[in-house]
Amino acid sequence: MADNEKAKLKSLLSYWLKHNAEHQQEFQEWVERAGQMGEKDVGKAIASAVKDMAKASKSLAQALKSLTGKEA
């Protein structure tokens, strides 16, 4: 892999991890709001998305670690 492509991939992985964390936080806020609105099924579905995003972030962090040799 060319050095410039490796640097771009490192930047993308770092960005995606940060971006996912922001979304997870926002999603969690909406889990609580949905519950307050009495929309328990909606809250459960959003909570499932939070778990899925955490799993995706774990995979992205592993990719970044493999690329750089360092923890995210």
PDB file of N, CA, C, O and CB in Angstrom:
ATOM      1  N   MET A   1       0.858  -1.172   0.000  1.00  0.00           N
ATOM      2  CA  MET A   1       0.000   0.000   0.000  1.00  0.00           C
ATOM      3  C   MET A   1       0.900   1.229   0.000  1.00  0.00           C
ATOM      4  O   MET A   1       1.856   1.316   0.771  1.00  0.00           O
ATOM      5  CB  MET A   1      -0.974   0.001   1.229  1.00  0.00           C
ATOM      6  N   ALA A   2       0.583   2.167  -0.865  1.00  0.00           N
ATOM      7  CA  ALA A   2       1.354   3.412  -0.927  1.00  0.00           C
ATOM      8  C   ALA A   2       1.215   4.181   0.377  1.00  0.00           C
ATOM      9  O   ALA A   2       0.170   4.145   1.026  1.00  0.00           O
ATOM     10  CB  ALA A   2       0.892   4.285  -2.112  1.00  0.00           C
ATOM     11  N   ASP A   3       2.290   4.879   0.756  1.00  0.00           N
ATOM     12  CA  ASP A   3       2.279   5.615   2.021  1.00  0.00           C
ATOM     13  C   ASP A   3       1.129   6.601   2.105  1.00  0.00           C
ATOM     14  O   ASP A   3       0.522   6.743   3.166  1.00  0.00           O
ATOM     15  CB  ASP A   3       3.586   6.348   2.208  1.00  0.00           C
ATOM     16  N   ASN A   4       0.811   7.295   1.000  1.00  0.00           N
ATOM     17  CA  ASN A   4      -0.274   8.275   1.055  1.00  0.00           C
ATOM     18  C   ASN A   4      -1.631   7.590   1.233  1.00  0.00           C
ATOM     19  O   ASN A   4      -2.517   8.133   1.894  1.00  0.00           O
ATOM     20  CB  ASN A   4      -0.281   9.132  -0.219  1.00  0.00           C
ATOM     21  N   GLU A   5      -1.795   6.417   0.655  1.00  0.00           N
ATOM     22  CA  GLU A   5      -3.052   5.682   0.837  1.00  0.00           C
ATOM     23  C   GLU A   5      -3.160   5.147   2.266  1.00  0.00           C
ATOM     24  O   GLU A   5      -4.241   5.148   2.854  1.00  0.00           O
ATOM     25  CB  GLU A   5      -3.153   4.519  -0.178  1.00  0.00           C
ATOM     26  N   LYS A   6      -2.045   4.693   2.814  1.00  0.00           N
ATOM     27  CA  LYS A   6      -2.039   4.202   4.197  1.00  0.00           C
ATOM     28  C   LYS A   6      -2.379   5.345   5.153  1.00  0.00           C
ATOM     29  O   LYS A   6      -3.145   5.153   6.098  1.00  0.00           O
ATOM     30  CB  LYS A   6      -0.656   3.582   4.559  1.00  0.00           C
ATOM     31  N   ALA A   7      -1.822   6.521   4.918  1.00  0.00           N
ATOM     32  CA  ALA A   7      -2.120   7.687   5.757  1.00  0.00           C
ATOM     33  C   ALA A   7      -3.594   8.066   5.640  1.00  0.00           C
ATOM     34  O   ALA A   7      -4.230   8.421   6.632  1.00  0.00           O
ATOM     35  CB  ALA A   7      -1.229   8.885   5.361  1.00  0.00           C
ATOM     36  N   LYS A   8      -4.130   7.988   4.428  1.00  0.00           N
ATOM     37  CA  LYS A   8      -5.551   8.309   4.235  1.00  0.00           C
ATOM     38  C   LYS A   8      -6.423   7.305   4.974  1.00  0.00           C
ATOM     39  O   LYS A   8      -7.388   7.687   5.635  1.00  0.00           O
ATOM     40  CB  LYS A   8      -5.913   8.325   2.731  1.00  0.00           C
ATOM     41  N   LEU A   9      -6.086   6.015   4.866  1.00  0.00           N
ATOM     42  CA  LEU A   9      -6.852   4.984   5.555  1.00  0.00           C
ATOM     43  C   LEU A   9      -6.797   5.190   7.064  1.00  0.00           C
ATOM     44  O   LEU A   9      -7.810   5.047   7.749  1.00  0.00           O
ATOM     45  CB  LEU A   9      -6.328   3.592   5.189  1.00  0.00           C
ATOM     46  N   LYS A  10      -5.624   5.524   7.582  1.00  0.00           N
ATOM     47  CA  LYS A  10      -5.495   5.791   9.018  1.00  0.00           C
ATOM     48  C   LYS A  10      -6.398   6.949   9.424  1.00  0.00           C
ATOM     49  O   LYS A  10      -7.080   6.879  10.447  1.00  0.00           O
ATOM     50  CB  LYS A  10      -4.026   6.102   9.386  1.00  0.00           C
ATOM     51  N   SER A  11      -6.403   8.003   8.633  1.00  0.00           N
ATOM     52  CA  SER A  11      -7.260   9.158   8.923  1.00  0.00           C
ATOM     53  C   SER A  11      -8.735   8.783   8.860  1.00  0.00           C
ATOM     54  O   SER A  11      -9.522   9.197   9.711  1.00  0.00           O
ATOM     55  CB  SER A  11      -6.969  10.297   7.942  1.00  0.00           C
ATOM     56  N   LEU A  12      -9.105   8.005   7.858  1.00  0.00           N
ATOM     57  CA  LEU A  12     -10.505   7.590   7.732  1.00  0.00           C
ATOM     58  C   LEU A  12     -10.938   6.733   8.912  1.00  0.00           C
ATOM     59  O   LEU A  12     -12.015   6.945   9.469  1.00  0.00           O
ATOM     60  CB  LEU A  12     -10.719   6.822   6.428  1.00  0.00           C
ATOM     61  N   LEU A  13     -10.116   5.776   9.295  1.00  0.00           N
ATOM     62  CA  LEU A  13     -10.465   4.921  10.429  1.00  0.00           C
ATOM     63  C   LEU A  13     -10.626   5.738  11.700  1.00  0.00           C
ATOM     64  O   LEU A  13     -11.569   5.521  12.460  1.00  0.00           O
ATOM     65  CB  LEU A  13      -9.402   3.842  10.632  1.00  0.00           C
ATOM     66  N   SER A  14      -9.724   6.668  11.937  1.00  0.00           N
ATOM     67  CA  SER A  14      -9.826   7.531  13.119  1.00  0.00           C
ATOM     68  C   SER A  14     -11.098   8.369  13.075  1.00  0.00           C
ATOM     69  O   SER A  14     -11.794   8.513  14.080  1.00  0.00           O
ATOM     70  CB  SER A  14      -8.598   8.447  13.223  1.00  0.00           C
ATOM     71  N   TYR A  15     -11.391   8.916  11.907  1.00  0.00           N
ATOM     72  CA  TYR A  15     -12.600   9.732  11.741  1.00  0.00           C
ATOM     73  C   TYR A  15     -13.851   8.888  11.971  1.00  0.00           C
ATOM     74  O   TYR A  15     -14.767   9.307  12.678  1.00  0.00           O
ATOM     75  CB  TYR A  15     -12.639  10.370  10.334  1.00  0.00           C
ATOM     76  N   TRP A  16     -13.886   7.704  11.373  1.00  0.00           N
ATOM     77  CA  TRP A  16     -15.062   6.851  11.516  1.00  0.00           C
ATOM     78  C   TRP A  16     -15.293   6.469  12.967  1.00  0.00           C
ATOM     79  O   TRP A  16     -16.436   6.418  13.421  1.00  0.00           O
ATOM     80  CB  TRP A  16     -14.916   5.598  10.666  1.00  0.00           C
ATOM     81  N   LEU A  17     -14.218   6.200  13.699  1.00  0.00           N
ATOM     82  CA  LEU A  17     -14.360   5.857  15.118  1.00  0.00           C
ATOM     83  C   LEU A  17     -14.958   7.022  15.904  1.00  0.00           C
ATOM     84  O   LEU A  17     -15.865   6.832  16.714  1.00  0.00           O
ATOM     85  CB  LEU A  17     -12.998   5.463  15.716  1.00  0.00           C
ATOM     86  N   LYS A  18     -14.452   8.212  15.661  1.00  0.00           N
ATOM     87  CA  LYS A  18     -14.975   9.397  16.355  1.00  0.00           C
ATOM     88  C   LYS A  18     -16.425   9.639  15.962  1.00  0.00           C
ATOM     89  O   LYS A  18     -17.272   9.914  16.813  1.00  0.00           O
ATOM     90  CB  LYS A  18     -14.119  10.646  16.034  1.00  0.00           C
ATOM     91  N   HIS A  19     -16.702   9.535  14.682  1.00  0.00           N
ATOM     92  CA  HIS A  19     -18.048   9.780  14.166  1.00  0.00           C
ATOM     93  C   HIS A  19     -19.044   8.772  14.755  1.00  0.00           C
ATOM     94  O   HIS A  19     -20.150   9.139  15.151  1.00  0.00           O
ATOM     95  CB  HIS A  19     -18.055   9.702  12.622  1.00  0.00           C
ATOM     96  N   ASN A  20     -18.638   7.503  14.808  1.00  0.00           N
ATOM     97  CA  ASN A  20     -19.512   6.491  15.397  1.00  0.00           C
ATOM     98  C   ASN A  20     -19.795   6.783  16.860  1.00  0.00           C
ATOM     99  O   ASN A  20     -20.926   6.624  17.318  1.00  0.00           O
ATOM    100  CB  ASN A  20     -18.892   5.112  15.256  1.00  0.00           C
ATOM    101  N   ALA A  21     -18.779   7.208  17.595  1.00  0.00           N
ATOM    102  CA  ALA A  21     -18.974   7.514  19.016  1.00  0.00           C
ATOM    103  C   ALA A  21     -19.992   8.642  19.187  1.00  0.00           C
ATOM    104  O   ALA A  21     -20.824   8.604  20.093  1.00  0.00           O
ATOM    105  CB  ALA A  21     -17.630   7.902  19.678  1.00  0.00           C
ATOM    106  N   GLU A  22     -19.919   9.636  18.317  1.00  0.00           N
ATOM    107  CA  GLU A  22     -20.880  10.737  18.373  1.00  0.00           C
ATOM    108  C   GLU A  22     -22.293  10.233  18.093  1.00  0.00           C
ATOM    109  O   GLU A  22     -23.243  10.616  18.776  1.00  0.00           O
ATOM    110  CB  GLU A  22     -20.499  11.838  17.367  1.00  0.00           C
ATOM    111  N   HIS A  23     -22.424   9.377  17.091  1.00  0.00           N
ATOM    112  CA  HIS A  23     -23.740   8.820  16.771  1.00  0.00           C
ATOM    113  C   HIS A  23     -24.259   7.938  17.900  1.00  0.00           C
ATOM    114  O   HIS A  23     -25.441   7.997  18.241  1.00  0.00           O
ATOM    115  CB  HIS A  23     -23.676   8.019  15.472  1.00  0.00           C
ATOM    116  N   GLN A  24     -23.390   7.127  18.476  1.00  0.00           N
ATOM    117  CA  GLN A  24     -23.824   6.280  19.580  1.00  0.00           C
ATOM    118  C   GLN A  24     -24.401   7.116  20.712  1.00  0.00           C
ATOM    119  O   GLN A  24     -25.432   6.765  21.286  1.00  0.00           O
ATOM    120  CB  GLN A  24     -22.662   5.432  20.092  1.00  0.00           C
ATOM    121  N   GLN A  25     -23.746   8.205  21.027  1.00  0.00           N
ATOM    122  CA  GLN A  25     -24.227   9.069  22.103  1.00  0.00           C
ATOM    123  C   GLN A  25     -25.589   9.656  21.746  1.00  0.00           C
ATOM    124  O   GLN A  25     -26.502   9.677  22.571  1.00  0.00           O
ATOM    125  CB  GLN A  25     -23.215  10.197  22.386  1.00  0.00           C
ATOM    126  N   GLU A  26     -25.715  10.129  20.516  1.00  0.00           N
ATOM    127  CA  GLU A  26     -26.992  10.709  20.090  1.00  0.00           C
ATOM    128  C   GLU A  26     -28.094   9.647  20.066  1.00  0.00           C
ATOM    129  O   GLU A  26     -29.218   9.907  20.496  1.00  0.00           O
ATOM    130  CB  GLU A  26     -26.851  11.357  18.699  1.00  0.00           C
ATOM    131  N   PHE A  27     -27.776   8.472  19.573  1.00  0.00           N
ATOM    132  CA  PHE A  27     -28.762   7.394  19.542  1.00  0.00           C
ATOM    133  C   PHE A  27     -29.232   7.059  20.954  1.00  0.00           C
ATOM    134  O   PHE A  27     -30.423   6.858  21.190  1.00  0.00           O
ATOM    135  CB  PHE A  27     -28.174   6.142  18.865  1.00  0.00           C
ATOM    136  N   GLN A  28     -28.273   7.001  21.903  1.00  0.00           N
ATOM    137  CA  GLN A  28     -28.633   6.669  23.275  1.00  0.00           C
ATOM    138  C   GLN A  28     -29.578   7.713  23.860  1.00  0.00           C
ATOM    139  O   GLN A  28     -30.499   7.375  24.603  1.00  0.00           O
ATOM    140  CB  GLN A  28     -27.379   6.548  24.142  1.00  0.00           C
ATOM    141  N   GLU A  29     -29.353   8.963  23.529  1.00  0.00           N
ATOM    142  CA  GLU A  29     -30.265  10.016  23.989  1.00  0.00           C
ATOM    143  C   GLU A  29     -31.675   9.771  23.461  1.00  0.00           C
ATOM    144  O   GLU A  29     -32.656  10.000  24.168  1.00  0.00           O
ATOM    145  CB  GLU A  29     -29.763  11.404  23.542  1.00  0.00           C
ATOM    146  N   TRP A  30     -31.771   9.308  22.224  1.00  0.00           N
ATOM    147  CA  TRP A  30     -33.077   9.055  21.620  1.00  0.00           C
ATOM    148  C   TRP A  30     -33.716   7.780  22.153  1.00  0.00           C
ATOM    149  O   TRP A  30     -34.940   7.656  22.130  1.00  0.00           O
ATOM    150  CB  TRP A  30     -32.946   8.970  20.115  1.00  0.00           C
ATOM    151  N   VAL A  31     -32.924   6.840  22.626  1.00  0.00           N
ATOM    152  CA  VAL A  31     -33.494   5.676  23.308  1.00  0.00           C
ATOM    153  C   VAL A  31     -34.290   6.167  24.503  1.00  0.00           C
ATOM    154  O   VAL A  31     -35.431   5.757  24.718  1.00  0.00           O
ATOM    155  CB  VAL A  31     -32.382   4.669  23.752  1.00  0.00           C
ATOM    156  N   GLU A  32     -33.675   7.053  25.279  1.00  0.00           N
ATOM    157  CA  GLU A  32     -34.328   7.585  26.469  1.00  0.00           C
ATOM    158  C   GLU A  32     -35.543   8.431  26.104  1.00  0.00           C
ATOM    159  O   GLU A  32     -36.586   8.321  26.748  1.00  0.00           O
ATOM    160  CB  GLU A  32     -33.342   8.412  27.287  1.00  0.00           C
ATOM    161  N   ARG A  33     -35.423   9.261  25.093  1.00  0.00           N
ATOM    162  CA  ARG A  33     -36.554  10.097  24.675  1.00  0.00           C
ATOM    163  C   ARG A  33     -37.714   9.249  24.178  1.00  0.00           C
ATOM    164  O   ARG A  33     -38.869   9.528  24.498  1.00  0.00           O
ATOM    165  CB  ARG A  33     -36.121  11.076  23.584  1.00  0.00           C
ATOM    166  N   ALA A  34     -37.417   8.222  23.402  1.00  0.00           N
ATOM    167  CA  ALA A  34     -38.471   7.342  22.898  1.00  0.00           C
ATOM    168  C   ALA A  34     -39.203   6.691  24.070  1.00  0.00           C
ATOM    169  O   ALA A  34     -40.428   6.572  24.058  1.00  0.00           O
ATOM    170  CB  ALA A  34     -37.883   6.259  21.955  1.00  0.00           C
ATOM    171  N   GLY A  35     -38.445   6.273  25.076  1.00  0.00           N
ATOM    172  CA  GLY A  35     -39.062   5.693  26.261  1.00  0.00           C
ATOM    173  C   GLY A  35     -39.970   6.673  26.973  1.00  0.00           C
ATOM    174  O   GLY A  35     -41.050   6.308  27.438  1.00  0.00           O
ATOM    175  N   GLN A  36     -39.530   7.918  27.057  1.00  0.00           N
ATOM    176  CA  GLN A  36     -40.343   8.952  27.699  1.00  0.00           C
ATOM    177  C   GLN A  36     -41.625   9.227  26.916  1.00  0.00           C
ATOM    178  O   GLN A  36     -42.631   9.644  27.491  1.00  0.00           O
ATOM    179  CB  GLN A  36     -39.538  10.241  27.846  1.00  0.00           C
ATOM    180  N   MET A  37     -41.588   8.993  25.608  1.00  0.00           N
ATOM    181  CA  MET A  37     -42.765   9.184  24.761  1.00  0.00           C
ATOM    182  C   MET A  37     -43.671   7.960  24.765  1.00  0.00           C
ATOM    183  O   MET A  37     -44.729   7.957  24.136  1.00  0.00           O
ATOM    184  CB  MET A  37     -42.341   9.504  23.337  1.00  0.00           C
ATOM    185  N   GLY A  38     -43.248   6.923  25.476  1.00  0.00           N
ATOM    186  CA  GLY A  38     -44.026   5.698  25.507  1.00  0.00           C
ATOM    187  C   GLY A  38     -43.773   4.791  24.309  1.00  0.00           C
ATOM    188  O   GLY A  38     -44.513   3.834  24.083  1.00  0.00           O
ATOM    189  N   GLU A  39     -42.743   5.086  23.553  1.00  0.00           N
ATOM    190  CA  GLU A  39     -42.406   4.309  22.352  1.00  0.00           C
ATOM    191  C   GLU A  39     -41.301   3.305  22.686  1.00  0.00           C
ATOM    192  O   GLU A  39     -40.164   3.422  22.228  1.00  0.00           O
ATOM    193  CB  GLU A  39     -41.959   5.249  21.187  1.00  0.00           C
ATOM    194  N   LYS A  40     -41.678   2.312  23.501  1.00  0.00           N
ATOM    195  CA  LYS A  40     -40.699   1.343  23.978  1.00  0.00           C
ATOM    196  C   LYS A  40     -40.100   0.506  22.846  1.00  0.00           C
ATOM    197  O   LYS A  40     -38.902   0.226  22.858  1.00  0.00           O
ATOM    198  CB  LYS A  40     -41.339   0.434  25.000  1.00  0.00           C
ATOM    199  N   ASP A  41     -40.911   0.108  21.879  1.00  0.00           N
ATOM    200  CA  ASP A  41     -40.391  -0.687  20.764  1.00  0.00           C
ATOM    201  C   ASP A  41     -39.404   0.129  19.929  1.00  0.00           C
ATOM    202  O   ASP A  41     -38.403  -0.403  19.448  1.00  0.00           O
ATOM    203  CB  ASP A  41     -41.546  -1.190  19.878  1.00  0.00           C
ATOM    204  N   VAL A  42     -39.687   1.402  19.762  1.00  0.00           N
ATOM    205  CA  VAL A  42     -38.770   2.281  19.030  1.00  0.00           C
ATOM    206  C   VAL A  42     -37.461   2.387  19.804  1.00  0.00           C
ATOM    207  O   VAL A  42     -36.381   2.291  19.220  1.00  0.00           O
ATOM    208  CB  VAL A  42     -39.398   3.694  18.810  1.00  0.00           C
ATOM    209  N   GLY A  43     -37.554   2.584  21.100  1.00  0.00           N
ATOM    210  CA  GLY A  43     -36.367   2.667  21.943  1.00  0.00           C
ATOM    211  C   GLY A  43     -35.539   1.402  21.880  1.00  0.00           C
ATOM    212  O   GLY A  43     -34.311   1.468  21.823  1.00  0.00           O
ATOM    213  N   LYS A  44     -36.197   0.240  21.890  1.00  0.00           N
ATOM    214  CA  LYS A  44     -35.479  -1.029  21.807  1.00  0.00           C
ATOM    215  C   LYS A  44     -34.738  -1.161  20.470  1.00  0.00           C
ATOM    216  O   LYS A  44     -33.605  -1.640  20.418  1.00  0.00           O
ATOM    217  CB  LYS A  44     -36.454  -2.202  21.989  1.00  0.00           C
ATOM    218  N   ALA A  45     -35.398  -0.727  19.399  1.00  0.00           N
ATOM    219  CA  ALA A  45     -34.770  -0.810  18.077  1.00  0.00           C
ATOM    220  C   ALA A  45     -33.552   0.112  17.997  1.00  0.00           C
ATOM    221  O   ALA A  45     -32.519  -0.257  17.437  1.00  0.00           O
ATOM    222  CB  ALA A  45     -35.785  -0.446  16.973  1.00  0.00           C
ATOM    223  N   ILE A  46     -33.685   1.302  18.556  1.00  0.00           N
ATOM    224  CA  ILE A  46     -32.555   2.238  18.551  1.00  0.00           C
ATOM    225  C   ILE A  46     -31.435   1.693  19.440  1.00  0.00           C
ATOM    226  O   ILE A  46     -30.259   1.806  19.094  1.00  0.00           O
ATOM    227  CB  ILE A  46     -33.003   3.654  19.037  1.00  0.00           C
ATOM    228  N   ALA A  47     -31.790   1.111  20.565  1.00  0.00           N
ATOM    229  CA  ALA A  47     -30.790   0.518  21.454  1.00  0.00           C
ATOM    230  C   ALA A  47     -30.038  -0.605  20.738  1.00  0.00           C
ATOM    231  O   ALA A  47     -28.837  -0.784  20.941  1.00  0.00           O
ATOM    232  CB  ALA A  47     -31.457  -0.019  22.740  1.00  0.00           C
ATOM    233  N   SER A  48     -30.743  -1.348  19.910  1.00  0.00           N
ATOM    234  CA  SER A  48     -30.094  -2.386  19.115  1.00  0.00           C
ATOM    235  C   SER A  48     -29.088  -1.758  18.146  1.00  0.00           C
ATOM    236  O   SER A  48     -27.999  -2.294  17.940  1.00  0.00           O
ATOM    237  CB  SER A  48     -31.145  -3.216  18.342  1.00  0.00           C
ATOM    238  N   ALA A  49     -29.456  -0.629  17.561  1.00  0.00           N
ATOM    239  CA  ALA A  49     -28.537   0.077  16.659  1.00  0.00           C
ATOM    240  C   ALA A  49     -27.294   0.549  17.413  1.00  0.00           C
ATOM    241  O   ALA A  49     -26.191   0.523  16.869  1.00  0.00           O
ATOM    242  CB  ALA A  49     -29.245   1.279  15.996  1.00  0.00           C
ATOM    243  N   VAL A  50     -27.469   0.978  18.655  1.00  0.00           N
ATOM    244  CA  VAL A  50     -26.332   1.400  19.478  1.00  0.00           C
ATOM    245  C   VAL A  50     -25.371   0.225  19.650  1.00  0.00           C
ATOM    246  O   VAL A  50     -24.158   0.386  19.515  1.00  0.00           O
ATOM    247  CB  VAL A  50     -26.812   1.929  20.867  1.00  0.00           C
ATOM    248  N   LYS A  51     -25.911  -0.947  19.946  1.00  0.00           N
ATOM    249  CA  LYS A  51     -25.067  -2.140  20.115  1.00  0.00           C
ATOM    250  C   LYS A  51     -24.359  -2.499  18.812  1.00  0.00           C
ATOM    251  O   LYS A  51     -23.180  -2.853  18.811  1.00  0.00           O
ATOM    252  CB  LYS A  51     -25.913  -3.334  20.600  1.00  0.00           C
ATOM    253  N   ASP A  52     -25.093  -2.404  17.703  1.00  0.00           N
ATOM    254  CA  ASP A  52     -24.491  -2.710  16.404  1.00  0.00           C
ATOM    255  C   ASP A  52     -23.367  -1.733  16.081  1.00  0.00           C
ATOM    256  O   ASP A  52     -22.329  -2.121  15.547  1.00  0.00           O
ATOM    257  CB  ASP A  52     -25.554  -2.676  15.297  1.00  0.00           C
ATOM    258  N   MET A  53     -23.583  -0.459  16.411  1.00  0.00           N
ATOM    259  CA  MET A  53     -22.560   0.542  16.136  1.00  0.00           C
ATOM    260  C   MET A  53     -21.332   0.299  17.017  1.00  0.00           C
ATOM    261  O   MET A  53     -20.202   0.502  16.574  1.00  0.00           O
ATOM    262  CB  MET A  53     -23.118   1.964  16.365  1.00  0.00           C
ATOM    263  N   ALA A  54     -21.546  -0.129  18.247  1.00  0.00           N
ATOM    264  CA  ALA A  54     -20.420  -0.449  19.131  1.00  0.00           C
ATOM    265  C   ALA A  54     -19.617  -1.610  18.547  1.00  0.00           C
ATOM    266  O   ALA A  54     -18.387  -1.617  18.608  1.00  0.00           O
ATOM    267  CB  ALA A  54     -20.920  -0.800  20.561  1.00  0.00           C
ATOM    268  N   LYS A  55     -20.317  -2.583  17.985  1.00  0.00           N
ATOM    269  CA  LYS A  55     -19.635  -3.719  17.371  1.00  0.00           C
ATOM    270  C   LYS A  55     -18.842  -3.249  16.146  1.00  0.00           C
ATOM    271  O   LYS A  55     -17.704  -3.673  15.943  1.00  0.00           O
ATOM    272  CB  LYS A  55     -20.656  -4.821  16.972  1.00  0.00           C
ATOM    273  N   ALA A  56     -19.437  -2.385  15.340  1.00  0.00           N
ATOM    274  CA  ALA A  56     -18.738  -1.842  14.172  1.00  0.00           C
ATOM    275  C   ALA A  56     -17.508  -1.051  14.608  1.00  0.00           C
ATOM    276  O   ALA A  56     -16.445  -1.156  13.996  1.00  0.00           O
ATOM    277  CB  ALA A  56     -19.681  -0.946  13.340  1.00  0.00           C
ATOM    278  N   SER A  57     -17.657  -0.270  15.655  1.00  0.00           N
ATOM    279  CA  SER A  57     -16.525   0.521  16.150  1.00  0.00           C
ATOM    280  C   SER A  57     -15.399  -0.373  16.645  1.00  0.00           C
ATOM    281  O   SER A  57     -14.223  -0.057  16.462  1.00  0.00           O
ATOM    282  CB  SER A  57     -16.978   1.456  17.272  1.00  0.00           C
ATOM    283  N   LYS A  58     -15.754  -1.477  17.267  1.00  0.00           N
ATOM    284  CA  LYS A  58     -14.735  -2.419  17.733  1.00  0.00           C
ATOM    285  C   LYS A  58     -13.948  -2.970  16.537  1.00  0.00           C
ATOM    286  O   LYS A  58     -12.726  -3.104  16.603  1.00  0.00           O
ATOM    287  CB  LYS A  58     -15.388  -3.579  18.539  1.00  0.00           C
ATOM    288  N   SER A  59     -14.646  -3.283  15.457  1.00  0.00           N
ATOM    289  CA  SER A  59     -13.980  -3.779  14.252  1.00  0.00           C
ATOM    290  C   SER A  59     -13.091  -2.706  13.633  1.00  0.00           C
ATOM    291  O   SER A  59     -11.974  -2.989  13.198  1.00  0.00           O
ATOM    292  CB  SER A  59     -15.016  -4.257  13.229  1.00  0.00           C
ATOM    293  N   LEU A  60     -13.591  -1.476  13.596  1.00  0.00           N
ATOM    294  CA  LEU A  60     -12.791  -0.379  13.055  1.00  0.00           C
ATOM    295  C   LEU A  60     -11.550  -0.131  13.905  1.00  0.00           C
ATOM    296  O   LEU A  60     -10.473   0.141  13.374  1.00  0.00           O
ATOM    297  CB  LEU A  60     -13.628   0.898  12.966  1.00  0.00           C
ATOM    298  N   ALA A  61     -11.701  -0.224  15.223  1.00  0.00           N
ATOM    299  CA  ALA A  61     -10.554  -0.036  16.120  1.00  0.00           C
ATOM    300  C   ALA A  61      -9.515  -1.138  15.890  1.00  0.00           C
ATOM    301  O   ALA A  61      -8.312  -0.881  15.922  1.00  0.00           O
ATOM    302  CB  ALA A  61     -11.014  -0.030  17.605  1.00  0.00           C
ATOM    303  N   GLN A  62      -9.985  -2.355  15.659  1.00  0.00           N
ATOM    304  CA  GLN A  62      -9.067  -3.453  15.376  1.00  0.00           C
ATOM    305  C   GLN A  62      -8.335  -3.210  14.051  1.00  0.00           C
ATOM    306  O   GLN A  62      -7.141  -3.486  13.932  1.00  0.00           O
ATOM    307  CB  GLN A  62      -9.828  -4.796  15.333  1.00  0.00           C
ATOM    308  N   ALA A  63      -9.060  -2.693  13.064  1.00  0.00           N
ATOM    309  CA  ALA A  63      -8.431  -2.380  11.777  1.00  0.00           C
ATOM    310  C   ALA A  63      -7.348  -1.317  11.960  1.00  0.00           C
ATOM    311  O   ALA A  63      -6.256  -1.429  11.402  1.00  0.00           O
ATOM    312  CB  ALA A  63      -9.490  -1.898  10.754  1.00  0.00           C
ATOM    313  N   LEU A  64      -7.657  -0.292  12.742  1.00  0.00           N
ATOM    314  CA  LEU A  64      -6.690   0.771  12.999  1.00  0.00           C
ATOM    315  C   LEU A  64      -5.478   0.225  13.739  1.00  0.00           C
ATOM    316  O   LEU A  64      -4.344   0.592  13.430  1.00  0.00           O
ATOM    317  CB  LEU A  64      -7.336   1.906  13.803  1.00  0.00           C
ATOM    318  N   LYS A  65      -5.707  -0.642  14.705  1.00  0.00           N
ATOM    319  CA  LYS A  65      -4.602  -1.250  15.447  1.00  0.00           C
ATOM    320  C   LYS A  65      -3.728  -2.091  14.519  1.00  0.00           C
ATOM    321  O   LYS A  65      -2.501  -2.055  14.607  1.00  0.00           O
ATOM    322  CB  LYS A  65      -5.138  -2.115  16.602  1.00  0.00           C
ATOM    323  N   SER A  66      -4.366  -2.841  13.635  1.00  0.00           N
ATOM    324  CA  SER A  66      -3.609  -3.654  12.682  1.00  0.00           C
ATOM    325  C   SER A  66      -2.783  -2.785  11.731  1.00  0.00           C
ATOM    326  O   SER A  66      -1.668  -3.140  11.348  1.00  0.00           O
ATOM    327  CB  SER A  66      -4.557  -4.546  11.880  1.00  0.00           C
ATOM    328  N   LEU A  67      -3.352  -1.654  11.366  1.00  0.00           N
ATOM    329  CA  LEU A  67      -2.664  -0.755  10.440  1.00  0.00           C
ATOM    330  C   LEU A  67      -1.484  -0.044  11.100  1.00  0.00           C
ATOM    331  O   LEU A  67      -0.420   0.106  10.499  1.00  0.00           O
ATOM    332  CB  LEU A  67      -3.641   0.273   9.891  1.00  0.00           C
ATOM    333  N   THR A  68      -1.686   0.390  12.345  1.00  0.00           N
ATOM    334  CA  THR A  68      -0.695   1.233  13.004  1.00  0.00           C
ATOM    335  C   THR A  68       0.138   0.511  14.067  1.00  0.00           C
ATOM    336  O   THR A  68       1.218   0.970  14.438  1.00  0.00           O
ATOM    337  CB  THR A  68      -1.382   2.398  13.630  1.00  0.00           C
ATOM    338  N   GLY A  69      -0.367  -0.604  14.543  1.00  0.00           N
ATOM    339  CA  GLY A  69       0.305  -1.297  15.643  1.00  0.00           C
ATOM    340  C   GLY A  69       0.007  -0.675  16.982  1.00  0.00           C
ATOM    341  O   GLY A  69       0.628  -1.033  17.982  1.00  0.00           O
ATOM    342  N   LYS A  70      -0.939   0.258  17.022  1.00  0.00           N
ATOM    343  CA  LYS A  70      -1.280   0.978  18.254  1.00  0.00           C
ATOM    344  C   LYS A  70      -2.774   0.874  18.521  1.00  0.00           C
ATOM    345  O   LYS A  70      -3.577   0.729  17.599  1.00  0.00           O
ATOM    346  CB  LYS A  70      -0.851   2.463  18.163  1.00  0.00           C
ATOM    347  N   GLU A  71      -3.133   0.951  19.800  1.00  0.00           N
ATOM    348  CA  GLU A  71      -4.542   0.995  20.191  1.00  0.00           C
ATOM    349  C   GLU A  71      -5.157   2.301  19.698  1.00  0.00           C
ATOM    350  O   GLU A  71      -4.476   3.322  19.600  1.00  0.00           O
ATOM    351  CB  GLU A  71      -4.700   0.859  21.737  1.00  0.00           C
ATOM    352  N   ALA A  72      -6.445   2.258  19.392  1.00  0.00           N
ATOM    353  CA  ALA A  72      -7.151   3.461  18.938  1.00  0.00           C
ATOM    354  C   ALA A  72      -7.326   4.455  20.061  1.00  0.00           C
ATOM    355  O   ALA A  72      -7.899   5.524  19.856  1.00  0.00           O
ATOM    356  CB  ALA A  72      -8.509   3.099  18.359  1.00  0.00           C
TER     357      ALA A  72
END
